[in-house]
Each structure stands twice: as C-alpha cells, then as structure tokens.
Amino acid sequence: MQYFEEVVPGVKLLRTPFGQYWSGVVLVRGDSPAETVLIDSGASRETVDDCILPALKAEGLRPEDIGWLTCTHCHGDHVGGHFRLRELCTIPVAAFEGSDDKIRDPMKYSKQIRSVFPEDSPAPPKVLLGVEPDRLLKDGEMLAGRLRLIWTPGHDTDTVCWLDEKTGTLITGDSVQGNGADGAGLAFYQDLPAYEESLSRLLSLNASNLVSAHFYAPAGAVALGREAVRQYLKNSAETVERYRRELAALCKRSPQASYQTLAREMIRSEGRQEPEYLFLELYTVRAHLTAQKEESHEPASH
C-alpha cells in the first residue's frame, strides 16, 4: 500500500501507479475540511479505489473531508480519478479557467494531443471521464486561503503550479520538466517560449520548497530549501539551452532530417533510453524548431 509522504508539515505526496512509473497526488492538509485540498487524482477510477482512498484512510480522512479537488493540468494521469471522487461524494472541484473545456471532456483532449503524431502515440485511455468545475480560478487567485494559482504554460496551455503560501512550497505538477520524467526520452513541452518564461517566473518566486508530479531527471521529485529549489529550476533552464544547441547542430548536419530522426538523436545525445512511443519527444523537437523558425524568419524545413 502506498501512503502519503510528508514533504513539509501539511503538504504530502502520494505516488500513484502510472504504468511502470508513478504520478503524484498532493494532499494539502489544513486545520479544517475547507482548508484541505487534493491536487490531482491519478490516472483512473482504479487509482482512486486502490490507492487514493486507502491512503486518505491512513490519514484519518474520507473523500468528504476534502474541501477542494483541483489539478495542475488536464492530462489523463492527473485528472483520471476526478470523476470517481465526485461519484463518491459532493467534493467541490476547482480548476484554472484555461482548463474549463478540458476538465469537462479530458478524453477529447487526450485524443486531440495524440492526433498530431498518430503513428508515434499510444492509444488514449479506454475511459477518461470529465467533471463540471464548481469554481474557475484566474492566474494569481487563491484557493482554500493558502494556495495561489500560478499559470505556467509550456508543457501545455493550461499547466499551473500551486504555491502554498503557508509553507512556501511550490507544487509544480508537470510544469518543470528537468531532463524528462522516468520513462521519457526528453523533457516534454509544447511551447518553448512559454516554457522558458514560466521557468523564469517560478525562479522569481523564491519558493522555499518544491514538489513535482513525477521523478524528473536528474533531481527527482522534491527540492527542500530555497537553494535546492533554485537549482532544480535552473537545471530545467539549462536543459532547454542544451537541447537548443544539440538541435541546432543536428539540423546543420542534416537539414532535412525528420522530427523522429532528430528526437532519436537527441535521446542518444542525452544518454536517455528511447521510449516505446515518441510523441512527447516529437512535441519538444517541434517546439524548438518552431521557435527557431520564428526567431530566424526562415521557412520550416522539417
């Protein structure tokens, strides 16, 4: 059985099963249900029944003791359990205003994101049900009196972090990619300028601690202390610069190379293992080449 592990007092991480790896669910525990928030819900209803509910029980909590259910973004491994939790009780759901359509129909978006590189993408989940949000928050708004929403696009358009102002802990979900999660060949972002701007914004917050939703190479999932957080974020920014240099060199050698060829070369250059499906890495390569084209005003050649 998996338990919530305390990161700092009142902020706990549960590593829920996600294929061979894990996806994090964060419990921010306040002094009352109204101040208690569950951030993300794992990949499926089975995740809720087999993992989240027993872990909550070990904390002395039932789903109805949660004041708010929210998410860091609407990818399936982060909102796959939302419908099941709403099925169990009337737990209110909060979401970023940019997630409104996606949280209502995450399956539609799951199929859409795979449609860009269909031959390199896995099948979408068999079941991925949406929920109606009870509250939509804007960038900078507070939830439960302690969590500030920080919009951090790049990985996706609706990616957010939650800054727990009580402990100074930044809950980043997939907003900070390092050199990629376990099982991935590279970091995954769809919009390079937005991702870099988000990293810069997060650095300016000077957060005391950080907890992400996966193990991100090389630093892992947790950073404790301001200097550790700064290094965690700095590593992601340095990774982007390294990717930029590597891709520029690859494109210079092989101007007509496909996204797939470039992604495989990048993965080898980074010393990572090629995943079964390349669609995440292809998005990152495309993001770099799109930004490169826009900066140089040259026509796309890939």
HUMOHU-V285600 format. One record per backbone hydrogen bond with DSSP energy under -1.0 kcal/mol. NH is the residue of the N-H (numbers start at 1). CO is the residue of the C=O. E is the energy in kcal/mol with one decimal. If there is no record, write none. Layout:
<<NH CO E> <NH CO E>>
This chain:
<<5 13 -3.1> <7 11 -2.9> <8 11 -1.3> <11 8 -2.7> <12 27 -2.6> <13 5 -2.9> <14 25 -3.0> <16 23 -2.2> <18 21 -1.9> <21 18 -2.1> <23 16 -2.5> <24 213 -2.8> <25 14 -2.4> <26 39 -2.3> <27 12 -2.7> <28 37 -3.0> <29 10 -2.5> <35 32 -1.4> <36 33 -1.7> <37 28 -2.6> <38 68 -2.6> <39 26 -3.2> <40 70 -2.7> <41 78 -2.0> <48 44 -1.3> <49 45 -2.6> <50 46 -3.1> <51 47 -1.7> <52 47 -2.3> <53 48 -3.1> <55 51 -1.9> <56 52 -2.7> <57 53 -2.6> <58 54 -2.0> <60 57 -1.8> <61 56 -2.7> <65 62 -2.1> <66 63 -1.8> <67 36 -1.7> <68 36 -1.5> <69 92 -2.5> <70 38 -2.7> <78 75 -2.3> <79 75 -1.3> <80 42 -1.6> <80 76 -1.3> <82 79 -1.2> <85 81 -2.2> <86 82 -2.3> <87 83 -1.8> <88 84 -1.5> <89 85 -1.3> <94 69 -2.5> <95 135 -2.2> <97 137 -2.8> <99 96 -2.3> <100 97 -1.1> <103 99 -3.1> <104 100 -1.0> <105 101 -1.4> <109 105 -1.2> <110 106 -2.5> <111 107 -2.3> <112 108 -2.0> <113 109 -2.7> <115 111 -1.2> <120 117 -1.4> <131 103 -2.3> <134 93 -2.6> <135 93 -1.6> <137 95 -2.8> <140 149 -2.8> <141 138 -2.1> <143 147 -2.5> <146 143 -1.7> <147 143 -2.5> <148 163 -2.5> <149 141 -2.8> <150 161 -2.9> <152 159 -2.4> <154 156 -1.4> <160 72 -2.8> <161 150 -2.8> <162 171 -2.3> <163 148 -2.6> <164 169 -3.2> <165 146 -3.1> <165 163 -1.0> <168 164 -2.2> <170 209 -2.7> <171 162 -3.0> <172 211 -2.0> <175 172 -2.8> <179 217 -3.4> <180 177 -2.9> <182 215 -1.4> <184 181 -2.3> <190 154 -2.8> <191 154 -1.6> <195 191 -2.3> <196 192 -2.6> <197 193 -2.3> <198 194 -2.4> <199 195 -2.2> <200 196 -2.1> <201 197 -2.2> <202 198 -2.6> <203 199 -2.2> <204 200 -1.6> <206 203 -1.2> <208 168 -1.9> <209 168 -1.6> <210 223 -2.6> <211 170 -2.5> <212 221 -2.9> <213 173 -2.2> <216 220 -1.5> <217 180 -2.4> <220 216 -2.9> <223 210 -2.5> <225 208 -1.9> <229 225 -2.2> <230 226 -2.6> <231 227 -2.3> <232 228 -2.2> <233 229 -2.5> <234 230 -2.7> <235 231 -2.4> <236 232 -1.2> <237 233 -1.9> <238 234 -2.7> <239 235 -2.1> <240 236 -1.8> <241 237 -1.7> <242 238 -2.2> <243 239 -2.7> <244 240 -2.4> <245 241 -2.2> <246 242 -2.6> <247 243 -2.9> <248 244 -2.1> <249 245 -2.1> <250 246 -2.3> <251 247 -2.9> <252 248 -1.8> <253 249 -1.8> <254 250 -2.6> <257 254 -1.9> <262 258 -2.4> <263 259 -2.9> <264 260 -2.3> <265 261 -2.2> <266 262 -2.5> <267 263 -2.6> <268 264 -2.2> <269 265 -2.5> <270 266 -2.1> <271 268 -1.1> <272 267 -2.3> <279 120 -1.7> <282 278 -2.5> <283 279 -1.8> <284 280 -1.5> <285 281 -2.4> <286 282 -2.7> <287 283 -2.5> <288 284 -2.1> <289 285 -2.5> <290 286 -2.7> <291 287 -2.0> <292 288 -2.6> <293 289 -2.4> <294 290 -2.3> <295 291 -2.3> <296 292 -2.0> <297 293 -1.8> <298 293 -1.1>>
